[in-house]
Amino acid sequence: MTKGSRDIDSLIAIMRELRDPQSGCPWDIEQTFETIAPYTIEEAYEVAAAIEDLDWSSLKTELGDLLLQVVYHARMAEERGLFDFGDVVEAITAKMIARHPHVFGNGAPIATAAAQTEAWEEHKRQERSSRPGTGILDGIARALPALTRAEKLQKRAASVGFDWDSAEKVLEKIKEEASELVEARSAGAPPEKLADELGDLLFVIANLARHLKLDPEAALRGTNAKFVRRFMFIEAALARQSRTLKDASLDEMEALWQAAKKSER
């Protein structure tokens, strides 16, 4: 094979050759589920970044990289006799059909996306309840970004009534958790205690995002991008003066930061 192909079977064949113990690539041969998992997560983030940047050419490439991760894991599973790529496709097609009876079966019509989300969650609840020994919080991936997992844990708990009834009450809880962090620091608490208090504060902030119907990860990504943009403004402004960040005082950098904010209004 010397050129690209639009056939998924070609990608599967490429992975089979890369993993061949006799003629494959040494790096690919020695990889495991555990070593590849971080790349899988990274590629998913690269997809999100391309979408955020409206970079459709990059999105095509990043989706290919993410697809490769699926093929990679499926190949390693096939080598162990666990399942193969066809089983992966069969499982997801069966799931999509089962969770959309209004499209693929005789289910009642669903008029809105919100109604479909509710139906989807109900279907997942039924699936969990059919498995013995399954708790309400089971199935929420531990590898998720911490803010995302916090939001999902809270949403699941809220589905059985364990929740504040307003954003205002969450805001009060944020004040309480922030005060506890300040008190712990003032009392000279050890790092593990400060980490515990900080975690409580972040957890409640994630809950506020849920009550405001916002994605906490997306909100933080937006702030990260804003920080980078404004910091680059500072660097560029200093460069025009033939200076670097090391040449500027904190007051000078703060003044440029405020100028960057003003330029965005």
C-alpha positions in Angstrom: 0.0 0.0 0.0 1.6 3.3 -1.1 -1.3 5.8 -1.0 -4.3 6.8 1.0 -7.6 5.0 0.8 -11.2 5.9 1.6 -11.9 2.3 2.8 -12.0 1.6 6.5 -10.7 -1.9 5.8 -7.5 -0.3 4.5 -6.9 1.4 7.8 -7.6 -1.8 9.7 -5.1 -3.6 7.4 -2.5 -0.9 8.0 -2.8 -1.3 11.7 -2.5 -5.1 11.4 0.7 -4.7 9.5 2.1 -2.1 11.9 1.4 -4.5 14.8 2.8 -7.6 13.0 5.4 -9.1 15.4 7.8 -10.1 12.6 7.6 -7.2 10.1 5.8 -4.4 11.9 7.0 -1.1 13.4 8.9 -1.7 16.7 7.2 1.2 18.4 3.7 0.1 17.4 4.4 -3.5 18.4 5.3 -2.7 22.0 2.3 -0.5 22.7 -0.5 -1.6 25.0 -4.0 -0.3 26.0 -2.4 1.5 28.9 0.3 3.3 26.8 -2.1 4.2 24.0 -4.9 5.6 26.2 -3.2 9.0 26.9 -2.9 9.5 23.1 -6.6 8.6 22.7 -7.5 11.3 25.2 -5.1 13.8 23.6 -6.6 13.2 20.1 -10.1 13.8 21.4 -8.9 17.2 22.7 -7.3 18.0 19.4 -10.6 17.4 17.7 -12.3 19.8 20.2 -9.6 22.4 19.6 -10.0 22.3 15.8 -13.8 22.8 16.2 -13.2 25.7 18.6 -10.8 27.3 16.0 -13.3 26.6 13.2 -10.3 25.0 11.4 -12.1 22.5 9.2 -9.0 21.3 7.4 -7.4 20.4 10.7 -10.7 18.9 11.9 -10.5 16.4 9.1 -7.0 15.4 10.1 -7.7 15.3 13.8 -10.8 13.1 13.2 -8.6 10.7 11.3 -6.1 10.6 14.2 -9.0 9.9 16.6 -10.3 7.2 14.3 -6.8 5.6 14.3 -7.0 5.4 18.1 -10.2 3.3 17.8 -8.6 1.0 15.2 -5.5 0.7 17.4 -7.4 -0.4 20.5 -9.6 -2.7 18.5 -6.5 -4.4 16.9 -4.9 -4.9 20.3 -8.2 -6.4 21.6 -8.4 -8.7 18.6 -4.8 -9.9 19.3 -6.0 -10.9 22.8 -9.1 -12.6 21.5 -11.3 -10.1 23.2 -13.2 -8.5 20.3 -12.4 -6.8 16.9 -13.3 -3.6 15.1 -16.4 -5.2 13.7 -17.6 -5.9 17.2 -17.0 -2.2 18.1 -19.1 -1.1 15.1 -21.8 -3.6 15.9 -22.0 -2.5 19.6 -22.4 1.2 18.8 -24.9 0.6 15.9 -27.0 -1.6 18.2 -26.8 1.1 21.0 -27.8 3.9 18.6 -30.8 1.9 17.3 -31.9 0.9 20.8 -31.7 4.5 22.1 -33.6 6.0 19.1 -36.8 4.0 19.0 -38.6 7.1 17.6 -36.4 6.9 14.5 -35.6 3.2 14.1 -38.6 1.6 15.8 -42.2 2.2 16.9 -41.4 4.7 19.7 -43.4 7.8 20.2 -42.2 10.8 18.2 -39.8 13.2 20.0 -40.2 16.8 19.0 -37.2 18.5 20.6 -33.5 17.9 21.4 -34.2 18.5 25.1 -36.8 15.7 25.0 -34.4 13.4 23.3 -31.7 14.1 25.9 -34.2 13.2 28.6 -35.2 10.0 26.8 -31.5 9.1 26.3 -30.8 9.5 30.0 -33.8 7.5 30.9 -32.7 4.7 28.6 -29.2 4.7 30.3 -30.9 4.6 33.7 -32.8 1.5 32.7 -29.6 -0.1 31.4 -27.9 0.6 34.7 -30.8 -0.7 36.8 -30.8 -4.0 34.8 -27.2 -4.7 35.9 -27.0 -6.1 39.5 -24.9 -4.2 42.0 -24.8 -1.0 39.9 -25.0 2.3 41.9 -26.4 5.6 40.6 -22.9 7.0 40.1 -21.4 3.9 38.3 -20.4 4.3 34.7 -19.0 7.8 34.8 -15.5 7.5 33.5 -12.7 8.2 36.0 -10.5 9.4 33.2 -12.7 12.3 32.3 -11.3 15.8 33.0 -12.0 16.5 36.7 -14.4 19.4 36.1 -16.4 17.4 33.5 -16.6 14.4 35.8 -17.7 16.6 38.7 -20.5 18.0 36.5 -21.6 14.5 35.5 -21.5 13.2 39.0 -23.7 16.1 40.2 -26.1 15.7 37.3 -26.5 12.0 38.1 -27.1 12.7 41.8 -29.6 15.4 40.9 -31.6 12.9 38.9 -32.7 11.3 42.2 -33.2 14.6 43.9 -29.8 15.2 45.6 -29.3 18.8 44.5 -29.8 22.4 45.4 -33.0 23.9 44.0 -31.4 27.2 42.7 -28.2 28.7 41.5 -28.4 31.2 44.3 -27.9 28.5 46.9 -24.9 27.2 45.0 -23.4 30.7 45.1 -23.8 30.7 48.8 -22.1 27.4 49.0 -19.2 28.8 46.9 -18.8 31.6 49.5 -18.7 29.1 52.3 -16.1 26.8 50.6 -14.0 29.9 49.7 -14.1 31.0 53.3 -13.0 27.5 54.5 -10.1 27.6 52.1 -9.0 31.0 53.4 -9.3 29.9 57.0 -7.3 26.7 56.4 -4.5 28.7 54.8 -4.5 31.3 57.6 -4.3 28.5 60.1 -1.2 27.1 58.4 -3.0 23.9 57.2 -0.8 21.3 55.5 -0.9 21.0 51.7 -3.2 18.0 51.7 -5.8 19.9 53.7 -5.5 22.9 51.4 -5.9 20.6 48.4 -9.0 19.1 50.0 -10.6 22.6 50.5 -9.6 23.7 47.0 -11.2 20.5 45.6 -14.4 21.3 47.5 -14.5 24.8 46.0 -13.9 23.6 42.4 -16.5 20.9 42.8 -19.1 23.5 43.8 -18.1 25.8 41.0 -18.7 22.9 38.6 -22.1 22.6 40.2 -22.8 26.3 39.6 -21.9 25.8 35.9 -24.5 23.0 35.7 -27.2 25.1 37.3 -26.4 27.9 34.8 -26.5 25.3 32.0 -22.9 26.0 31.1 -20.1 23.6 30.3 -17.4 24.2 33.0 -14.6 22.8 30.7 -15.7 25.0 27.8 -15.8 28.0 30.1 -12.3 27.3 31.4 -11.0 26.7 27.9 -12.4 30.1 26.9 -10.7 31.8 29.8 -7.4 30.0 29.0 -7.7 31.3 25.4 -8.4 34.8 26.7 -5.4 34.6 29.0 -3.1 33.5 26.2 -4.5 36.2 23.9 -3.9 39.0 26.4 -0.5 37.7 27.4 0.6 37.7 23.8 -0.6 41.3 23.6 1.8 42.2 26.4 4.7 40.3 24.7 4.0 42.1 21.4 3.7 45.5 23.0 7.0 45.1 24.7 8.6 43.7 21.6 7.7 46.9 19.7 9.8 48.7 22.4 12.6 46.2 21.8 12.0 44.8 25.3 11.2 41.4 26.8 9.0 40.3 29.7 12.1 40.2 31.9 12.6 43.9 31.2 9.1 44.9 32.4 7.9 45.5 35.9 4.7 43.9 37.2 3.0 47.4 37.1 4.0 47.8 33.4 2.7 44.3 32.6 -0.6 45.0 34.4 -1.0 48.3 32.5 -0.6 46.4 29.2 -3.0 43.7 30.4 -5.6 46.4 31.0 -4.9 47.8 27.5 -5.4 44.3 26.1 -8.8 44.1 27.9 -9.8 47.5 26.5 -8.8 46.5 23.0 -11.2 43.6 23.1 -14.3 45.6 24.0 
